[in-house]
């Protein structure tokens, strides 16, 4: 088999990817999406700092999911004997899906009932660390 020049100059790219997911979190999806939009595309350590000081109540569960994704990436890198640098991790995708809604009723005037929807969220965060073998990143 002949190896062309273009094949020899290409580097083999190895990436460390991990994800974490929290399901049924008692935060409305609209409020959680506001927080998730703050961290999408940022470095993981910078995103943790943003979430730590964000005033929204949804920032705490998103912080926990991101910290879990970072820990998952560390475990995966150790298992596969790959070099791991937490500062190189980037939040590639982060999204919030709607979970099951709990329906409750509150009594109102004249025997009526008022419906209350208690919404839940499924929060998913993907982090990745692009690494190259035999070359400069």
C-alpha positions in Angstrom: 0.0 0.0 0.0 1.4 3.4 -1.0 1.3 6.2 1.5 0.8 9.6 0.0 2.3 12.8 1.4 -1.1 14.0 2.5 -1.6 10.9 4.6 1.7 11.2 6.3 1.2 14.9 7.3 -2.2 14.2 8.9 -2.1 13.8 12.7 -4.1 11.1 14.5 -6.7 12.9 16.6 -7.7 11.4 19.9 -10.4 13.1 22.0 -11.6 12.6 25.5 -15.4 13.0 25.5 -17.8 12.5 28.4 -21.3 13.4 29.3 -23.5 13.7 32.4 -27.2 13.8 32.8 -29.6 14.7 35.6 -33.1 13.6 35.1 -36.3 14.8 36.8 -34.7 18.0 38.3 -37.3 20.2 40.0 -36.5 23.3 37.9 -38.6 24.5 35.1 -37.0 23.9 31.7 -37.2 27.6 30.7 -35.3 28.7 33.8 -32.7 26.0 33.4 -32.2 26.9 29.7 -31.3 30.5 30.7 -28.5 29.1 32.8 -27.3 26.4 30.3 -27.0 29.1 27.6 -24.4 30.9 29.8 -22.0 27.9 29.7 -22.4 26.4 26.2 -19.1 26.6 24.3 -17.0 27.8 27.3 -14.0 26.1 28.9 -15.2 23.8 31.7 -13.3 25.5 34.5 -14.6 28.9 33.4 -18.1 27.5 33.2 -17.9 26.2 36.7 -16.9 29.7 37.9 -19.8 31.3 36.1 -22.2 28.8 37.5 -20.9 29.2 41.0 -21.7 32.9 41.1 -24.8 32.9 38.9 -27.8 34.2 40.9 -30.3 31.9 39.3 -31.6 28.9 41.4 -31.1 26.6 38.4 -27.4 27.2 38.5 -26.8 24.7 41.3 -28.1 21.6 39.5 -26.4 22.6 36.3 -23.1 23.1 38.3 -23.5 19.6 39.7 -24.1 18.1 36.2 -21.1 19.9 34.8 -18.8 18.8 37.7 -20.1 15.2 37.1 -19.2 15.4 33.4 -15.7 16.6 34.2 -15.3 13.7 36.7 -16.6 11.3 34.0 -14.0 12.6 31.5 -11.2 12.2 34.1 -12.3 8.6 34.8 -12.5 7.8 31.0 -9.0 9.2 30.4 -7.5 7.2 33.3 -9.3 4.0 32.0 -8.0 4.5 28.5 -4.5 5.7 29.6 -4.9 9.1 27.8 -3.3 12.3 29.0 -5.9 14.5 30.8 -5.9 18.2 31.4 -9.0 19.6 33.1 -8.2 23.1 31.8 -8.5 21.9 28.2 -12.0 20.6 28.6 -14.7 22.5 26.7 -18.5 22.3 27.1 -19.3 21.2 23.6 -23.1 20.7 24.0 -25.4 21.5 26.8 -29.2 21.3 26.6 -32.3 21.0 28.7 -35.3 18.7 27.9 -38.7 18.8 29.5 -39.3 16.1 32.0 -42.6 14.8 33.4 -45.0 17.4 34.8 -46.6 16.9 38.2 -50.1 18.2 38.1 -51.5 19.6 41.4 -54.8 21.4 42.3 -55.3 24.3 44.5 -58.7 25.2 45.9 -60.2 28.5 44.7 -63.3 30.6 45.5 -66.8 29.2 45.1 -65.7 25.5 45.0 -63.5 25.8 42.0 -60.1 24.1 41.6 -57.0 25.8 40.1 -54.5 23.6 38.3 -50.8 24.0 39.1 -48.2 22.4 36.8 -44.9 21.6 38.6 -42.5 21.1 35.7 -39.3 19.1 35.8 -36.2 19.1 33.6 -33.6 16.7 32.1 -30.2 18.5 32.0 -27.5 17.1 29.8 -23.9 18.4 29.5 -21.2 17.0 27.1 -17.5 18.0 27.6 -14.6 17.1 25.3 -10.8 17.6 25.3 -9.3 17.6 21.8 -5.9 15.9 21.9 -3.4 15.2 19.1 -0.8 12.4 19.1 2.6 13.4 17.8 1.9 17.0 17.1 1.2 20.4 18.5 -2.3 21.2 19.5 
